[in-house]
Amino acid sequence: MAVLMSLAVLGTVAIIAYVLASQGFFSSLLHLACVITAGAMAFALWEPCVYLIAPRINSPALIDLLWGTILIVLFAIFLALLRTATDKLCFANTDLSHTQNLVGGGIAGILSGVLTAGVLLIGLQFIQGPAKIIGYSGWVVDQGGVINKAGGAEGQLWAPVDEWTSWYYSNASLGSMAVYEPLANWYPDLAQQASMYRASYENGASRMGMRPSALKVNDIIRFVPTDMQQFLSSLTGIDRDRQLASNGTGEVYSISISVEQGAWDGGSKLRLTKAQSRLVVEMPGGRMVPIHPHAFVQRYESNTTNQGRWPYDAGDICAISIGSAATQGIWLEFLVPAGATLHHLIVRNARVELNNFQVQTMTSEAAALAAIGNLVDVGADPAPNPGSIDKPPHWKGIVVMFLLYAVTMLISLRPAKRSHQD
């Protein structure tokens, strides 16, 4: 099935390239400029529009569809407006040979197709649905609890347009399209984040998004393990973080979060997978690095205040709500490279900035765990049972995906109306 996604991506790029090549180099080049600009404007206004609309939506299902829908709608609107403007302002074509038009138009068309398909794929992955889209899952949490590319065709497209597009706009936000708050700082590894958005409990059964106001950071505790190598060997699911802290001088941050009950899943319970939490830290050189939690601390049972600590050591392990309190406190534990500073925390795409958050520094792991409070040694006991959950119907997301794709392609394939310039 994953081969179908690769074919769909290549087909999208090929169709756009063919149509633009047939219109000539000048029209194809103008369309490429429109695509680049539309993508930049869409990414710039994407989050502000979501944050403006999300508080006004009461339906959890619509919140899950919002992020991807807004991104693609913005891209389609700006592309349509820019195409209309360029067609009106540049109404004559250039006098080039057939070969020049075909080759130049084809190259510009391929670039337009790659960026268009990339924006579409990133946006479609931010829409509620099963973890795989036509067999493609991209990045996943494997059975060892490590964030990796899915094996085989499921994790790698023949043309990874989502990664190319993410790379282009992230670098452009630091260079030729630099702004005060660049995309690269707030959404590093955007293609990976899009894949992780869909990696919810039981293949898309739990919620994927929530209102920004639903997330609250309560406390942050920092400690440096006395023996880093022993600490690393005692936990699984931190391969990437182990590489970041390979010099043995990493730091551990435990972050206490609360999630409002309105953002919980079906069955009145919160189920938070490793993929749905993302701590972004700033390295000494200024590069932003995303880190996922390797462990969590939460209440052990509803009839006690005792808490347990469990590793995210498998793909479907969840931190869950215990009891029926209006909010639920969960501690997420991250291994951070030495010298890095906390920038922001993302949980189901809700973000809290941490730049000025007060951090408690503890002298040891034992002191940090004692500060968390009521922690009991659960030993080999399994993590609390997430319970059964009714899977939401995915047909709404599939319909939205199809409509967004169709509208964007119609705009991209609209013929340019230019007279020949002698």
PyMOL commands that set and color helices and strands:
alter all, ss='L'
color gray80, all
select helices_A, chain A and resi 2-22+25-56+60-89+98-125+152-154+161-172+183-186+190-197+201-204+212-214+228-233+239-244+261-263+274-276+365-372+395-412
alter helices_A, ss='H'
color red, helices_A
select strands_A, chain A and resi 139-141+147-149+215-223+251-260+271-273+277-282+288-291+295-299+307-311+318-320+327-336+341-347+350-353+360-362
alter strands_A, ss='S'
color yellow, strands_A
deselect
rebuild
show_as cartoon
